[in-house]
Amino acid sequence: MNNSFSDYTENEFVTLLQRIISHDGTELEVDKLVFHFEEVSEHPAGSDLIFYPEDGADDSAEGITRTLKEWRAAQGLPGFKD
């Protein structure tokens, strides 16, 4: 796992989310991925973006990634590495 959001490419981050959404691994492994997601995303909703999305939100890995990209840009936070 990468240390920060900006250490990820967009595709790597989508893959991370896909692993969480599909529960790819043991419960402990998935829990670690969720905590990592919360830490690197820095979004105030944290894992609620995955497990309790707002009504009408795109809760796919790609949709969550898009939400994070837009939020981080609005907050002046770094985006994905190229």
N, CA, C and O atoms as a Maestro MAE file, in Angstrom:
{
 s_m_m2io_version
 :::
 2.0.0
}

f_m_ct {
 s_m_title
 :::
 protein
 m_atom[328] {
  # First column is atom index #
  i_m_mmod_type
  r_m_x_coord
  r_m_y_coord
  r_m_z_coord
  i_m_residue_number
  s_m_chain_name
  s_m_pdb_residue_name
  s_m_pdb_atom_name
  i_m_atomic_number
  :::
  1 25 0.838 -1.182 0.000 1 A "MET " " N  " 7
  2 3 0.000 0.000 0.000 1 A "MET " " CA " 6
  3 2 0.883 1.246 0.000 1 A "MET " " C  " 6
  4 15 1.953 1.278 0.608 1 A "MET " " O  " 8
  5 25 0.408 2.247 -0.687 2 A "ASN " " N  " 7
  6 3 1.146 3.504 -0.775 2 A "ASN " " CA " 6
  7 2 0.913 4.356 0.467 2 A "ASN " " C  " 6
  8 15 -0.076 4.178 1.178 2 A "ASN " " O  " 8
  9 25 1.832 5.281 0.718 3 A "ASN " " N  " 7
  10 3 1.780 6.080 1.937 3 A "ASN " " CA " 6
  11 2 0.807 7.244 1.888 3 A "ASN " " C  " 6
  12 15 0.318 7.685 2.929 3 A "ASN " " O  " 8
  13 25 0.518 7.748 0.695 4 A "SER " " N  " 7
  14 3 -0.383 8.892 0.592 4 A "SER " " CA " 6
  15 2 -1.206 8.791 -0.688 4 A "SER " " C  " 6
  16 15 -0.899 8.008 -1.588 4 A "SER " " O  " 8
  17 25 -2.256 9.600 -0.745 5 A "PHE " " N  " 7
  18 3 -3.129 9.618 -1.910 5 A "PHE " " CA " 6
  19 2 -2.330 9.901 -3.176 5 A "PHE " " C  " 6
  20 15 -2.527 9.253 -4.203 5 A "PHE " " O  " 8
  21 25 -1.428 10.874 -3.093 6 A "SER " " N  " 7
  22 3 -0.673 11.283 -4.279 6 A "SER " " CA " 6
  23 2 0.394 10.271 -4.697 6 A "SER " " C  " 6
  24 15 1.037 10.444 -5.732 6 A "SER " " O  " 8
  25 25 0.586 9.218 -3.901 7 A "ASP " " N  " 7
  26 3 1.480 8.124 -4.300 7 A "ASP " " CA " 6
  27 2 0.772 7.126 -5.218 7 A "ASP " " C  " 6
  28 15 1.417 6.274 -5.830 7 A "ASP " " O  " 8
  29 25 -0.546 7.234 -5.311 8 A "TYR " " N  " 7
  30 3 -1.346 6.317 -6.129 8 A "TYR " " CA " 6
  31 2 -1.582 6.885 -7.515 8 A "TYR " " C  " 6
  32 15 -1.730 8.096 -7.684 8 A "TYR " " O  " 8
  33 25 -1.617 6.001 -8.513 9 A "THR " " N  " 7
  34 3 -2.206 6.366 -9.795 9 A "THR " " CA " 6
  35 2 -3.709 6.168 -9.621 9 A "THR " " C  " 6
  36 15 -4.152 5.504 -8.683 9 A "THR " " O  " 8
  37 25 -4.476 6.737 -10.515 10 A "GLU " " N  " 7
  38 3 -5.925 6.568 -10.421 10 A "GLU " " CA " 6
  39 2 -6.308 5.091 -10.535 10 A "GLU " " C  " 6
  40 15 -7.180 4.623 -9.803 10 A "GLU " " O  " 8
  41 25 -5.670 4.361 -11.435 11 A "ASN " " N  " 7
  42 3 -5.981 2.936 -11.603 11 A "ASN " " CA " 6
  43 2 -5.653 2.136 -10.349 11 A "ASN " " C  " 6
  44 15 -6.411 1.240 -9.976 11 A "ASN " " O  " 8
  45 25 -4.538 2.444 -9.694 12 A "GLU " " N  " 7
  46 3 -4.177 1.751 -8.451 12 A "GLU " " CA " 6
  47 2 -5.218 1.999 -7.368 12 A "GLU " " C  " 6
  48 15 -5.552 1.096 -6.601 12 A "GLU " " O  " 8
  49 25 -5.730 3.230 -7.306 13 A "PHE " " N  " 7
  50 3 -6.714 3.556 -6.279 13 A "PHE " " CA " 6
  51 2 -8.046 2.859 -6.558 13 A "PHE " " C  " 6
  52 15 -8.707 2.384 -5.635 13 A "PHE " " O  " 8
  53 25 -8.432 2.803 -7.820 14 A "VAL " " N  " 7
  54 3 -9.651 2.068 -8.194 14 A "VAL " " CA " 6
  55 2 -9.501 0.603 -7.792 14 A "VAL " " C  " 6
  56 15 -10.447 0.006 -7.277 14 A "VAL " " O  " 8
  57 25 -8.337 0.020 -8.019 15 A "THR " " N  " 7
  58 3 -8.084 -1.371 -7.637 15 A "THR " " CA " 6
  59 2 -8.200 -1.552 -6.127 15 A "THR " " C  " 6
  60 15 -8.777 -2.538 -5.668 15 A "THR " " O  " 8
  61 25 -7.660 -0.616 -5.348 16 A "LEU " " N  " 7
  62 3 -7.797 -0.663 -3.892 16 A "LEU " " CA " 6
  63 2 -9.272 -0.679 -3.501 16 A "LEU " " C  " 6
  64 15 -9.690 -1.494 -2.678 16 A "LEU " " O  " 8
  65 25 -10.051 0.209 -4.083 17 A "LEU " " N  " 7
  66 3 -11.481 0.261 -3.774 17 A "LEU " " CA " 6
  67 2 -12.198 -1.015 -4.205 17 A "LEU " " C  " 6
  68 15 -13.082 -1.496 -3.496 17 A "LEU " " O  " 8
  69 25 -11.831 -1.558 -5.345 18 A "GLN " " N  " 7
  70 3 -12.452 -2.808 -5.799 18 A "GLN " " CA " 6
  71 2 -12.183 -3.935 -4.807 18 A "GLN " " C  " 6
  72 15 -13.064 -4.756 -4.552 18 A "GLN " " O  " 8
  73 25 -10.983 -3.981 -4.251 19 A "ARG " " N  " 7
  74 3 -10.655 -5.005 -3.253 19 A "ARG " " CA " 6
  75 2 -11.522 -4.837 -2.008 19 A "ARG " " C  " 6
  76 15 -11.981 -5.825 -1.434 19 A "ARG " " O  " 8
  77 25 -11.746 -3.601 -1.591 20 A "ILE " " N  " 7
  78 3 -12.584 -3.349 -0.415 20 A "ILE " " CA " 6
  79 2 -14.028 -3.733 -0.713 20 A "ILE " " C  " 6
  80 15 -14.655 -4.455 0.062 20 A "ILE " " O  " 8
  81 25 -14.550 -3.256 -1.828 21 A "ILE " " N  " 7
  82 3 -15.953 -3.491 -2.181 21 A "ILE " " CA " 6
  83 2 -16.250 -4.980 -2.335 21 A "ILE " " C  " 6
  84 15 -17.313 -5.447 -1.928 21 A "ILE " " O  " 8
  85 25 -15.315 -5.726 -2.919 22 A "SER " " N  " 7
  86 3 -15.537 -7.161 -3.150 22 A "SER " " CA " 6
  87 2 -15.111 -8.019 -1.961 22 A "SER " " C  " 6
  88 15 -15.199 -9.246 -2.014 22 A "SER " " O  " 8
  89 25 -14.649 -7.370 -0.884 23 A "HIS " " N  " 7
  90 3 -14.162 -8.092 0.308 23 A "HIS " " CA " 6
  91 2 -13.098 -9.114 -0.080 23 A "HIS " " C  " 6
  92 15 -13.159 -10.280 0.311 23 A "HIS " " O  " 8
  93 25 -12.113 -8.643 -0.866 24 A "ASP " " N  " 7
  94 3 -11.024 -9.488 -1.360 24 A "ASP " " CA " 6
  95 2 -9.984 -9.683 -0.266 24 A "ASP " " C  " 6
  96 15 -9.094 -8.851 -0.087 24 A "ASP " " O  " 8
  97 25 -10.104 -10.788 0.465 25 A "GLY " " N  " 7
  98 3 -9.167 -11.098 1.544 25 A "GLY " " CA " 6
  99 2 -9.908 -11.473 2.809 25 A "GLY " " C  " 6
  100 15 -11.136 -11.555 2.833 25 A "GLY " " O  " 8
  101 25 -9.140 -11.698 3.853 26 A "THR " " N  " 7
  102 3 -9.746 -12.015 5.143 26 A "THR " " CA " 6
  103 2 -10.381 -10.751 5.717 26 A "THR " " C  " 6
  104 15 -10.150 -9.649 5.221 26 A "THR " " O  " 8
  105 25 -11.174 -10.919 6.756 27 A "GLU " " N  " 7
  106 3 -11.800 -9.763 7.396 27 A "GLU " " CA " 6
  107 2 -10.740 -8.777 7.891 27 A "GLU " " C  " 6
  108 15 -10.891 -7.565 7.741 27 A "GLU " " O  " 8
  109 25 -9.680 -9.303 8.475 28 A "LEU " " N  " 7
  110 3 -8.597 -8.453 8.974 28 A "LEU " " CA " 6
  111 2 -7.919 -7.697 7.828 28 A "LEU " " C  " 6
  112 15 -7.622 -6.510 7.958 28 A "LEU " " O  " 8
  113 25 -7.677 -8.379 6.714 29 A "GLU " " N  " 7
  114 3 -7.045 -7.728 5.561 29 A "GLU " " CA " 6
  115 2 -7.925 -6.615 4.998 29 A "GLU " " C  " 6
  116 15 -7.439 -5.531 4.677 29 A "GLU " " O  " 8
  117 25 -9.221 -6.891 4.882 30 A "VAL " " N  " 7
  118 3 -10.144 -5.883 4.356 30 A "VAL " " CA " 6
  119 2 -10.250 -4.715 5.334 30 A "VAL " " C  " 6
  120 15 -10.296 -3.560 4.909 30 A "VAL " " O  " 8
  121 25 -10.289 -4.997 6.631 31 A "ASP " " N  " 7
  122 3 -10.314 -3.921 7.628 31 A "ASP " " CA " 6
  123 2 -9.096 -3.018 7.486 31 A "ASP " " C  " 6
  124 15 -9.213 -1.796 7.574 31 A "ASP " " O  " 8
  125 25 -7.934 -3.611 7.266 32 A "LYS " " N  " 7
  126 3 -6.709 -2.821 7.077 32 A "LYS " " CA " 6
  127 2 -6.818 -1.951 5.831 32 A "LYS " " C  " 6
  128 15 -6.378 -0.802 5.832 32 A "LYS " " O  " 8
  129 25 -7.406 -2.499 4.766 33 A "LEU " " N  " 7
  130 3 -7.592 -1.718 3.543 33 A "LEU " " CA " 6
  131 2 -8.539 -0.546 3.779 33 A "LEU " " C  " 6
  132 15 -8.308 0.557 3.284 33 A "LEU " " O  " 8
  133 25 -9.608 -0.789 4.540 34 A "VAL " " N  " 7
  134 3 -10.573 0.272 4.842 34 A "VAL " " CA " 6
  135 2 -9.904 1.375 5.662 34 A "VAL " " C  " 6
  136 15 -10.069 2.556 5.355 34 A "VAL " " O  " 8
  137 25 -9.159 1.008 6.690 35 A "PHE " " N  " 7
  138 3 -8.462 2.009 7.499 35 A "PHE " " CA " 6
  139 2 -7.460 2.785 6.651 35 A "PHE " " C  " 6
  140 15 -7.313 3.997 6.805 35 A "PHE " " O  " 8
  141 25 -6.777 2.086 5.761 36 A "HIS " " N  " 7
  142 3 -5.824 2.741 4.866 36 A "HIS " " CA " 6
  143 2 -6.558 3.720 3.949 36 A "HIS " " C  " 6
  144 15 -6.103 4.847 3.755 36 A "HIS " " O  " 8
  145 25 -7.684 3.296 3.388 37 A "PHE " " N  " 7
  146 3 -8.491 4.171 2.535 37 A "PHE " " CA " 6
  147 2 -8.859 5.449 3.278 37 A "PHE " " C  " 6
  148 15 -8.718 6.548 2.742 37 A "PHE " " O  " 8
  149 25 -9.332 5.301 4.516 38 A "GLU " " N  " 7
  150 3 -9.725 6.472 5.302 38 A "GLU " " CA " 6
  151 2 -8.542 7.407 5.530 38 A "GLU " " C  " 6
  152 15 -8.676 8.627 5.437 38 A "GLU " " O  " 8
  153 25 -7.394 6.827 5.827 39 A "GLU " " N  " 7
  154 3 -6.206 7.629 6.118 39 A "GLU " " CA " 6
  155 2 -5.718 8.401 4.894 39 A "GLU " " C  " 6
  156 15 -5.459 9.601 4.982 39 A "GLU " " O  " 8
  157 25 -5.592 7.721 3.756 40 A "VAL " " N  " 7
  158 3 -5.028 8.392 2.581 40 A "VAL " " CA " 6
  159 2 -6.034 9.288 1.867 40 A "VAL " " C  " 6
  160 15 -5.639 10.284 1.260 40 A "VAL " " O  " 8
  161 25 -7.323 8.961 1.923 41 A "SER " " N  " 7
  162 3 -8.312 9.783 1.217 41 A "SER " " CA " 6
  163 2 -8.521 11.123 1.912 41 A "SER " " C  " 6
  164 15 -8.739 12.139 1.251 41 A "SER " " O  " 8
  165 25 -8.456 11.132 3.236 42 A "GLU " " N  " 7
  166 3 -8.651 12.328 4.056 42 A "GLU " " CA " 6
  167 2 -10.056 12.915 3.938 42 A "GLU " " C  " 6
  168 15 -10.301 14.022 4.418 42 A "GLU " " O  " 8
  169 25 -10.971 12.200 3.313 43 A "HIS " " N  " 7
  170 3 -12.336 12.701 3.136 43 A "HIS " " CA " 6
  171 2 -13.087 12.593 4.462 43 A "HIS " " C  " 6
  172 15 -12.976 11.576 5.147 43 A "HIS " " O  " 8
  173 25 -13.851 13.626 4.837 44 A "PRO " " N  " 7
  174 3 -14.548 13.589 6.128 44 A "PRO " " CA " 6
  175 2 -15.567 12.452 6.261 44 A "PRO " " C  " 6
  176 15 -15.858 12.017 7.375 44 A "PRO " " O  " 8
  177 25 -16.106 11.971 5.153 45 A "ALA " " N  " 7
  178 3 -17.069 10.867 5.215 45 A "ALA " " CA " 6
  179 2 -16.372 9.524 5.381 45 A "ALA " " C  " 6
  180 15 -17.006 8.542 5.766 45 A "ALA " " O  " 8
  181 25 -15.082 9.470 5.095 46 A "GLY " " N  " 7
  182 3 -14.315 8.238 5.273 46 A "GLY " " CA " 6
  183 2 -14.930 7.061 4.547 46 A "GLY " " C  " 6
  184 15 -15.303 7.163 3.378 46 A "GLY " " O  " 8
  185 25 -15.034 5.940 5.249 47 A "SER " " N  " 7
  186 3 -15.534 4.710 4.626 47 A "SER " " CA " 6
  187 2 -17.037 4.752 4.350 47 A "SER " " C  " 6
  188 15 -17.564 3.860 3.686 47 A "SER " " O  " 8
  189 25 -17.736 5.780 4.852 48 A "ASP " " N  " 7
  190 3 -19.151 5.925 4.507 48 A "ASP " " CA " 6
  191 2 -19.323 6.107 3.002 48 A "ASP " " C  " 6
  192 15 -20.369 5.757 2.455 48 A "ASP " " O  " 8
  193 25 -18.318 6.646 2.330 49 A "LEU " " N  " 7
  194 3 -18.385 6.764 0.869 49 A "LEU " " CA " 6
  195 2 -18.568 5.395 0.223 49 A "LEU " " C  " 6
  196 15 -19.182 5.278 -0.838 49 A "LEU " " O  " 8
  197 25 -18.035 4.365 0.866 50 A "ILE " " N  " 7
  198 3 -18.112 3.000 0.342 50 A "ILE " " CA " 6
  199 2 -19.359 2.287 0.853 50 A "ILE " " C  " 6
  200 15 -20.130 1.729 0.073 50 A "ILE " " O  " 8
  201 25 -19.548 2.312 2.168 51 A "PHE " " N  " 7
  202 3 -20.566 1.475 2.798 51 A "PHE " " CA " 6
  203 2 -21.913 2.162 3.007 51 A "PHE " " C  " 6
  204 15 -22.939 1.487 3.097 51 A "PHE " " O  " 8
  205 25 -21.928 3.487 3.086 52 A "TYR " " N  " 7
  206 3 -23.167 4.247 3.294 52 A "TYR " " CA " 6
  207 2 -23.174 5.480 2.395 52 A "TYR " " C  " 6
  208 15 -23.205 6.607 2.891 52 A "TYR " " O  " 8
  209 25 -23.146 5.275 1.075 53 A "PRO " " N  " 7
  210 3 -23.083 6.427 0.166 53 A "PRO " " CA " 6
  211 2 -24.361 7.261 0.233 53 A "PRO " " C  " 6
  212 15 -25.428 6.768 0.597 53 A "PRO " " O  " 8
  213 25 -24.224 8.533 -0.126 54 A "GLU " " N  " 7
  214 3 -25.395 9.401 -0.188 54 A "GLU " " CA " 6
  215 2 -26.349 8.877 -1.255 54 A "GLU " " C  " 6
  216 15 -25.928 8.235 -2.217 54 A "GLU " " O  " 8
  217 25 -27.635 9.156 -1.076 55 A "ASP " " N  " 7
  218 3 -28.633 8.743 -2.059 55 A "ASP " " CA " 6
  219 2 -28.255 9.276 -3.433 55 A "ASP " " C  " 6
  220 15 -27.944 10.457 -3.587 55 A "ASP " " O  " 8
  221 25 -28.282 8.410 -4.417 56 A "GLY " " N  " 7
  222 3 -27.986 8.787 -5.789 56 A "GLY " " CA " 6
  223 2 -26.511 8.838 -6.142 56 A "GLY " " C  " 6
  224 15 -26.158 9.057 -7.301 56 A "GLY " " O  " 8
  225 25 -25.640 8.637 -5.153 57 A "ALA " " N  " 7
  226 3 -24.196 8.676 -5.420 57 A "ALA " " CA " 6
  227 2 -23.767 7.419 -6.171 57 A "ALA " " C  " 6
  228 15 -24.317 6.338 -5.958 57 A "ALA " " O  " 8
  229 25 -22.796 7.570 -7.036 58 A "ASP " " N  " 7
  230 3 -22.209 6.427 -7.740 58 A "ASP " " CA " 6
  231 2 -21.275 5.732 -6.757 58 A "ASP " " C  " 6
  232 15 -20.200 6.245 -6.445 58 A "ASP " " O  " 8
  233 25 -21.687 4.566 -6.271 59 A "ASP " " N  " 7
  234 3 -20.900 3.872 -5.247 59 A "ASP " " CA " 6
  235 2 -19.992 2.786 -5.830 59 A "ASP " " C  " 6
  236 15 -19.526 1.903 -5.110 59 A "ASP " " O  " 8
  237 25 -19.748 2.863 -7.138 60 A "SER " " N  " 7
  238 3 -18.768 1.956 -7.747 60 A "SER " " CA " 6
  239 2 -17.372 2.454 -7.387 60 A "SER " " C  " 6
  240 15 -17.211 3.585 -6.928 60 A "SER " " O  " 8
  241 25 -16.379 1.621 -7.591 61 A "ALA " " N  " 7
  242 3 -14.997 2.032 -7.314 61 A "ALA " " CA " 6
  243 2 -14.640 3.280 -8.127 61 A "ALA " " C  " 6
  244 15 -13.971 4.184 -7.625 61 A "ALA " " O  " 8
  245 25 -15.083 3.324 -9.367 62 A "GLU " " N  " 7
  246 3 -14.792 4.469 -10.221 62 A "GLU " " CA " 6
  247 2 -15.536 5.713 -9.746 62 A "GLU " " C  " 6
  248 15 -14.986 6.814 -9.774 62 A "GLU " " O  " 8
  249 25 -16.780 5.545 -9.312 63 A "GLY " " N  " 7
  250 3 -17.572 6.672 -8.829 63 A "GLY " " CA " 6
  251 2 -17.018 7.256 -7.540 63 A "GLY " " C  " 6
  252 15 -16.966 8.475 -7.380 63 A "GLY " " O  " 8
  253 25 -16.605 6.394 -6.624 64 A "ILE " " N  " 7
  254 3 -16.008 6.854 -5.367 64 A "ILE " " CA " 6
  255 2 -14.700 7.582 -5.658 64 A "ILE " " C  " 6
  256 15 -14.407 8.611 -5.049 64 A "ILE " " O  " 8
  257 25 -13.924 7.051 -6.578 65 A "THR " " N  " 7
  258 3 -12.666 7.694 -6.966 65 A "THR " " CA " 6
  259 2 -12.932 9.077 -7.544 65 A "THR " " C  " 6
  260 15 -12.222 10.028 -7.221 65 A "THR " " O  " 8
  261 25 -13.938 9.199 -8.387 66 A "ARG " " N  " 7
  262 3 -14.301 10.489 -8.977 66 A "ARG " " CA " 6
  263 2 -14.720 11.477 -7.882 66 A "ARG " " C  " 6
  264 15 -14.314 12.639 -7.901 66 A "ARG " " O  " 8
  265 25 -15.528 11.012 -6.933 67 A "THR " " N  " 7
  266 3 -15.950 11.857 -5.813 67 A "THR " " CA " 6
  267 2 -14.742 12.368 -5.039 67 A "THR " " C  " 6
  268 15 -14.664 13.553 -4.712 67 A "THR " " O  " 8
  269 25 -13.803 11.477 -4.747 68 A "LEU " " N  " 7
  270 3 -12.600 11.869 -4.009 68 A "LEU " " CA " 6
  271 2 -11.754 12.854 -4.806 68 A "LEU " " C  " 6
  272 15 -11.256 13.830 -4.245 68 A "LEU " " O  " 8
  273 25 -11.583 12.617 -6.097 69 A "LYS " " N  " 7
  274 3 -10.793 13.529 -6.932 69 A "LYS " " CA " 6
  275 2 -11.387 14.933 -6.898 69 A "LYS " " C  " 6
  276 15 -10.663 15.916 -6.737 69 A "LYS " " O  " 8
  277 25 -12.708 15.024 -7.051 70 A "GLU " " N  " 7
  278 3 -13.377 16.323 -7.058 70 A "GLU " " CA " 6
  279 2 -13.260 17.003 -5.701 70 A "GLU " " C  " 6
  280 15 -12.977 18.199 -5.627 70 A "GLU " " O  " 8
  281 25 -13.476 16.246 -4.622 71 A "TRP " " N  " 7
  282 3 -13.400 16.816 -3.281 71 A "TRP " " CA " 6
  283 2 -11.985 17.289 -2.981 71 A "TRP " " C  " 6
  284 15 -11.796 18.394 -2.473 71 A "TRP " " O  " 8
  285 25 -10.990 16.464 -3.288 72 A "ARG " " N  " 7
  286 3 -9.596 16.836 -3.003 72 A "ARG " " CA " 6
  287 2 -9.200 18.084 -3.796 72 A "ARG " " C  " 6
  288 15 -8.512 18.955 -3.263 72 A "ARG " " O  " 8
  289 25 -9.620 18.182 -5.048 73 A "ALA " " N  " 7
  290 3 -9.313 19.369 -5.852 73 A "ALA " " CA " 6
  291 2 -9.952 20.610 -5.228 73 A "ALA " " C  " 6
  292 15 -9.322 21.665 -5.157 73 A "ALA " " O  " 8
  293 25 -11.204 20.485 -4.777 74 A "ALA " " N  " 7
  294 3 -11.898 21.615 -4.154 74 A "ALA " " CA " 6
  295 2 -11.237 22.045 -2.846 74 A "ALA " " C  " 6
  296 15 -11.325 23.209 -2.453 74 A "ALA " " O  " 8
  297 25 -10.578 21.107 -2.177 75 A "GLN " " N  " 7
  298 3 -9.899 21.405 -0.909 75 A "GLN " " CA " 6
  299 2 -8.450 21.850 -1.113 75 A "GLN " " C  " 6
  300 15 -7.766 22.196 -0.149 75 A "GLN " " O  " 8
  301 25 -7.984 21.843 -2.354 76 A "GLY " " N  " 7
  302 3 -6.602 22.206 -2.646 76 A "GLY " " CA " 6
  303 2 -5.605 21.127 -2.252 76 A "GLY " " C  " 6
  304 15 -4.425 21.410 -2.045 76 A "GLY " " O  " 8
  305 25 -6.083 19.885 -2.147 77 A "LEU " " N  " 7
  306 3 -5.214 18.759 -1.786 77 A "LEU " " CA " 6
  307 2 -4.648 18.112 -3.048 77 A "LEU " " C  " 6
  308 15 -5.264 18.193 -4.111 77 A "LEU " " O  " 8
  309 25 -3.485 17.473 -2.943 78 A "PRO " " N  " 7
  310 3 -2.883 16.837 -4.121 78 A "PRO " " CA " 6
  311 2 -3.754 15.715 -4.684 78 A "PRO " " C  " 6
  312 15 -4.499 15.054 -3.960 78 A "PRO " " O  " 8
  313 25 -3.638 15.523 -5.987 79 A "GLY " " N  " 7
  314 3 -4.365 14.455 -6.656 79 A "GLY " " CA " 6
  315 2 -3.484 13.238 -6.866 79 A "GLY " " C  " 6
  316 15 -2.492 13.036 -6.165 79 A "GLY " " O  " 8
  317 25 -3.866 12.435 -7.844 80 A "PHE " " N  " 7
  318 3 -3.121 11.219 -8.161 80 A "PHE " " CA " 6
  319 2 -1.809 11.550 -8.849 80 A "PHE " " C  " 6
  320 15 -1.666 12.595 -9.485 80 A "PHE " " O  " 8
  321 25 -0.847 10.633 -8.708 81 A "LYS " " N  " 7
  322 3 0.381 10.791 -9.485 81 A "LYS " " CA " 6
  323 2 0.073 10.409 -10.922 81 A "LYS " " C  " 6
  324 15 -0.870 9.665 -11.193 81 A "LYS " " O  " 8
  325 25 0.868 10.919 -11.823 82 A "ASP " " N  " 7
  326 3 0.646 10.651 -13.253 82 A "ASP " " CA " 6
  327 2 1.144 9.293 -13.641 82 A "ASP " " C  " 6
  328 15 1.038 8.906 -14.804 82 A "ASP " " O  " 8
  :::
 }
 m_bond[327] {
  # First column is bond index #
  i_m_from
  i_m_to
  i_m_order
  :::
  1 1 2 1
  2 2 3 1
  3 3 4 2
  4 3 5 1
  5 5 6 1
  6 6 7 1
  7 7 8 2
  8 7 9 1
  9 9 10 1
  10 10 11 1
  11 11 12 2
  12 11 13 1
  13 13 14 1
  14 14 15 1
  15 15 16 2
  16 15 17 1
  17 17 18 1
  18 18 19 1
  19 19 20 2
  20 19 21 1
  21 21 22 1
  22 22 23 1
  23 23 24 2
  24 23 25 1
  25 25 26 1
  26 26 27 1
  27 27 28 2
  28 27 29 1
  29 29 30 1
  30 30 31 1
  31 31 32 2
  32 31 33 1
  33 33 34 1
  34 34 35 1
  35 35 36 2
  36 35 37 1
  37 37 38 1
  38 38 39 1
  39 39 40 2
  40 39 41 1
  41 41 42 1
  42 42 43 1
  43 43 44 2
  44 43 45 1
  45 45 46 1
  46 46 47 1
  47 47 48 2
  48 47 49 1
  49 49 50 1
  50 50 51 1
  51 51 52 2
  52 51 53 1
  53 53 54 1
  54 54 55 1
  55 55 56 2
  56 55 57 1
  57 57 58 1
  58 58 59 1
  59 59 60 2
  60 59 61 1
  61 61 62 1
  62 62 63 1
  63 63 64 2
  64 63 65 1
  65 65 66 1
  66 66 67 1
  67 67 68 2
  68 67 69 1
  69 69 70 1
  70 70 71 1
  71 71 72 2
  72 71 73 1
  73 73 74 1
  74 74 75 1
  75 75 76 2
  76 75 77 1
  77 77 78 1
  78 78 79 1
  79 79 80 2
  80 79 81 1
  81 81 82 1
  82 82 83 1
  83 83 84 2
  84 83 85 1
  85 85 86 1
  86 86 87 1
  87 87 88 2
  88 87 89 1
  89 89 90 1
  90 90 91 1
  91 91 92 2
  92 91 93 1
  93 93 94 1
  94 94 95 1
  95 95 96 2
  96 95 97 1
  97 97 98 1
  98 98 99 1
  99 99 100 2
  100 99 101 1
  101 101 102 1
  102 102 103 1
  103 103 104 2
  104 103 105 1
  105 105 106 1
  106 106 107 1
  107 107 108 2
  108 107 109 1
  109 109 110 1
  110 110 111 1
  111 111 112 2
  112 111 113 1
  113 113 114 1
  114 114 115 1
  115 115 116 2
  116 115 117 1
  117 117 118 1
  118 118 119 1
  119 119 120 2
  120 119 121 1
  121 121 122 1
  122 122 123 1
  123 123 124 2
  124 123 125 1
  125 125 126 1
  126 126 127 1
  127 127 128 2
  128 127 129 1
  129 129 130 1
  130 130 131 1
  131 131 132 2
  132 131 133 1
  133 133 134 1
  134 134 135 1
  135 135 136 2
  136 135 137 1
  137 137 138 1
  138 138 139 1
  139 139 140 2
  140 139 141 1
  141 141 142 1
  142 142 143 1
  143 143 144 2
  144 143 145 1
  145 145 146 1
  146 146 147 1
  147 147 148 2
  148 147 149 1
  149 149 150 1
  150 150 151 1
  151 151 152 2
  152 151 153 1
  153 153 154 1
  154 154 155 1
  155 155 156 2
  156 155 157 1
  157 157 158 1
  158 158 159 1
  159 159 160 2
  160 159 161 1
  161 161 162 1
  162 162 163 1
  163 163 164 2
  164 163 165 1
  165 165 166 1
  166 166 167 1
  167 167 168 2
  168 167 169 1
  169 169 170 1
  170 170 171 1
  171 171 172 2
  172 171 173 1
  173 173 174 1
  174 174 175 1
  175 175 176 2
  176 175 177 1
  177 177 178 1
  178 178 179 1
  179 179 180 2
  180 179 181 1
  181 181 182 1
  182 182 183 1
  183 183 184 2
  184 183 185 1
  185 185 186 1
  186 186 187 1
  187 187 188 2
  188 187 189 1
  189 189 190 1
  190 190 191 1
  191 191 192 2
  192 191 193 1
  193 193 194 1
  194 194 195 1
  195 195 196 2
  196 195 197 1
  197 197 198 1
  198 198 199 1
  199 199 200 2
  200 199 201 1
  201 201 202 1
  202 202 203 1
  203 203 204 2
  204 203 205 1
  205 205 206 1
  206 206 207 1
  207 207 208 2
  208 207 209 1
  209 209 210 1
  210 210 211 1
  211 211 212 2
  212 211 213 1
  213 213 214 1
  214 214 215 1
  215 215 216 2
  216 215 217 1
  217 217 218 1
  218 218 219 1
  219 219 220 2
  220 219 221 1
  221 221 222 1
  222 222 223 1
  223 223 224 2
  224 223 225 1
  225 225 226 1
  226 226 227 1
  227 227 228 2
  228 227 229 1
  229 229 230 1
  230 230 231 1
  231 231 232 2
  232 231 233 1
  233 233 234 1
  234 234 235 1
  235 235 236 2
  236 235 237 1
  237 237 238 1
  238 238 239 1
  239 239 240 2
  240 239 241 1
  241 241 242 1
  242 242 243 1
  243 243 244 2
  244 243 245 1
  245 245 246 1
  246 246 247 1
  247 247 248 2
  248 247 249 1
  249 249 250 1
  250 250 251 1
  251 251 252 2
  252 251 253 1
  253 253 254 1
  254 254 255 1
  255 255 256 2
  256 255 257 1
  257 257 258 1
  258 258 259 1
  259 259 260 2
  260 259 261 1
  261 261 262 1
  262 262 263 1
  263 263 264 2
  264 263 265 1
  265 265 266 1
  266 266 267 1
  267 267 268 2
  268 267 269 1
  269 269 270 1
  270 270 271 1
  271 271 272 2
  272 271 273 1
  273 273 274 1
  274 274 275 1
  275 275 276 2
  276 275 277 1
  277 277 278 1
  278 278 279 1
  279 279 280 2
  280 279 281 1
  281 281 282 1
  282 282 283 1
  283 283 284 2
  284 283 285 1
  285 285 286 1
  286 286 287 1
  287 287 288 2
  288 287 289 1
  289 289 290 1
  290 290 291 1
  291 291 292 2
  292 291 293 1
  293 293 294 1
  294 294 295 1
  295 295 296 2
  296 295 297 1
  297 297 298 1
  298 298 299 1
  299 299 300 2
  300 299 301 1
  301 301 302 1
  302 302 303 1
  303 303 304 2
  304 303 305 1
  305 305 306 1
  306 306 307 1
  307 307 308 2
  308 307 309 1
  309 309 310 1
  310 310 311 1
  311 311 312 2
  312 311 313 1
  313 313 314 1
  314 314 315 1
  315 315 316 2
  316 315 317 1
  317 317 318 1
  318 318 319 1
  319 319 320 2
  320 319 321 1
  321 321 322 1
  322 322 323 1
  323 323 324 2
  324 323 325 1
  325 325 326 1
  326 326 327 1
  327 327 328 2
  :::
 }
}
